[in-house]
Amino acid sequence: MRRGVLSSGLLGLLAIVSLVACGKADPGAAAPQTEAAAPQPEPAPAPDDAGGSEGAEEPDPELPRVELDAEFHRTRVGPGGGFWVLGVVHNPHGHSIVDPRAEVRLVDAEGEPVGGAARRVPRVLAPGARAAVAVLVAEPVEHEELELHASGVASDAPRPDPLPLTLEHAPPQRADLGGWFVIGQVTNAGDDAFEGVRLEILGLDKSGHLLGVDWLVLDPIAARETIEFDVGDLRYEDTPASFAIALRRPAP
């Protein structure tokens, strides 16, 4: 079966693609990094950049932090007896946010915290921007409820120009041995080379909630060059209804 290009766009543009089950064998694809259950009743749109940018300098740890919106989507089995907490962080403010962090709190029946975990989101969130997050609770403790919170540092830094990268990919397909794979290419139309660009792949359910968060660091992309990628072993506990695929700047 011929694989046609489904979508393309500049850096940060999410491509929402419908499932295509073709029953092809996994073509020796690269395994991505996996960061991964009850969905919330209100459907959530797929996370987007909304002009968000990455790569800002590390902020002063003494700076005050402001609260961000956090949507819990589901939990997922993690390594060593731990579990992942998947969700979305949203910047509701009229200014950018640097050093956004997602925090999982495990609380007892009295609402007191008894454990948890946190993870930094390696992006700058522009006003209105949303970012998928996956926080690993490596050492769970007995708890009554799980809460997802988020915070960051306000910034008036100007929004950088978008990177001159174009993403093209075929629809994600089923592998004969299980899981999913996606192939495509990234073109650098600029005069500068880029290293450490990340390909982010989100599996989504029918409500737009996260089933999994996977990413792959791409090979260096020279000026005026096109590179191909082949990502396999994308696995989810439920069958995705759609995928969101995007390029991200190198983690700061």
N, C-alpha and C positions, 0 to 999 in steps of 0.2 A: 504494500500500500504506500503510495507516495505521500510524503509529509510536506504539506505546504506551510508557508509562513503565516502565522495567525495574526500577530500584532507587532507593532514597533512603537517606540516613543523615546523621548529624551530621558535622561537620568531622573529617577524619582517618580516617573509615571507608572502607575500600576496597570498591569494588563490582567483583566479578569477573563478567564477562559472557561468555557464549558468543557465537561469531560468528554473524551473520545476513547472508547474502549476498543482497541484494535487487536489485542492479543498478541503483540509482538514480543520477541525475546528481548531481554535487557541487553543492549549492545555494549557491554563492558563499560558502563558509565562510571564516572567518579562518584564516590559516596560523599554526601554532604555532611556538614556538621549539623547535628540534630539538637534542638533546644525545645524540647518540649518539656463525676463529670456532668456536671449538669449545666446546660446552657441557660442563659438568662431569658426571661420571657419576651423581652423586646428585641427584635432583630437588630443586629449591629452591622453597619456597612463595613466593607473591607478597609483596613487601615490605609491611609494615604499620606503623601508628603505634605500636601497643602503648602508647597514652597519650602518645606523644612530642609535644613542643610546639616551636614556633618563636618567634623574636623575642627571644631573650635578648641581653643586652648583650655587647659584644666583650670576651673575657677578656684578662687580662694576658698578653702574649706570653712572659713569663718563667716562667709557671706550668708545672710539669711535666706532660707528656702521658702518657696511658696507652694501651696498645694496644687496638684493637677487632678484632673478627672481620671479615674481608673475603672475599667470594666473587666470584671472577672468572667472568663468564658468557660474554662473547664480545667480539670486536673488530668495528668497523664503519668503513667508509670515511668519512673526514672531509674538511674543506676544505683546499685548497692542498697536497695530498700527505700530509697527516697522517691520523691515524685516532683514532677514539673507542674507549675501553675501557669496557665496560658491566659493572656488577656490583652487589652489594648489601653495604652496611655494616651490621653488627649490634653492638648494645651488650650484651655478656654480663655486665656488672657490676650490682651491686645499687644503684647510684646513677645519677643522670642524667649525661649527657655534653654539654658545650657545646663549640662550635668543632670539630665533627668534621671531619676532613679525609681524603680518599682520595688515595693516592699510587701512581702507576705507576712501577715500576722496570724498566728494560731492563738485562739483565745479559749478560755474555759467557760463553764456555764455562767459564771459571774461577770463575764466580759473582760477578764483580766488576761493579759498576754502571757503565754506559757512557752512560746517559741516562735520561730519564723526564719526568714531569709530575705536578702535584698540583692538586687542586681542593677548595675548601671546600664542605661540605654545609650549606646554609642552614637548618639545623634544630637543635633541641635533641633529643637522643635519650634518652628515658626508659629505665629498665631493661627490657631485652628488646626494645627498639624496633629496627626494620629500616628502612633507607632505600635506595632505588635511587640509584645514582651513575653519572655519565658523565664521564670524564676525557679531555680532548683532548690527544693527543700531537701537537703541531703540527709538530715537527721531528724525525721519527724518525731513529734511527741504526741501523747494523747491530748486531744482537744475537742471542743464542742463545735466551734465554727472557724471558718477561714475567711480572712479579709484581705483584699488587695488595695493597697494605697500607692500614691505616687507623689513626688515632689521634684522641684528643680530650682534653679537660680535664675532670676530675671536678668535679661540682657538687652541692651539697646544696640548690639552689634548689627551692622547692615547685612542684609541677605546677599550671599555671594552669587555670582553668575552661575547658571546651570552648566554642568560639564557637557562637553560636546560628544556624548556617547549615545549611540542608538542601539537598542535591544530588539532583536528579532528572534522568535522561537516558534517551534511547532507546538501543537496542543500536547499537554502531558498525556502519556499513554501507559496502559497496563503492561507490565512485564510478565512473561510466561511463568516465571518462578516466584511471582508475587511482588507487591509494591508497584511503584510508578516510576517513570523516567521522563526526562524532558531534554531535548536537544535544541541548540540555537546558536546564535552568534552575536557578538558585540563589535560595533564599528566605532573607532575613534576618528572623528572628523576634524580634530584640532591639531595644533602644531606641537603639543607637549605630550609626553608619555605619561601613563598612569599605572601605578602599582597598588595592589591591595584592594582593588574594587571588589565589592561583594555582590553576589547574586543571591537575592532573598526569595524563597519560595514558601508561600503560605497555603496550606490546605484548609478549605473552608466548608462548613456544613450548609444546609439549606437556608439557615438564618443569617449566614455571613459570619458565624462564630468560628474561631480558630480550632482546627483539629491538630495542627502541627506547625512548627516554625523551623525551617531548614535554611541553611545558607552555605555557599561555596565561595572561597576566595579565588578569583579568577587569575589566570596568568597575566603577567605584565602586558599592557597594550601600548605599543609604540604609536607615534604620530602617524595618522593616515593609514592605520592598520586595522584589519578585521581578524578577530580570533573566534574560534568555535568552542562551545562547551557542550558537555554531555554529562548530565547529572542523573544518577540512578539511586536505587534503594530508598526511595521516598515511601515511608510506611506510616499508616494511620490506623487507629483503632476502629474507625468507621469509614465508610466510603465517602470521599469528598464529593460535594456537589459542584464545586468550582475551585479554581486556584487563583492566587494573586502573585504575580512574578514581577520583580523590580530590581533595579541596580541601586546599590548604596555606596556612598563614599567609603574609603578606608576608615576603619575604626581609629579614633584618635588615641 
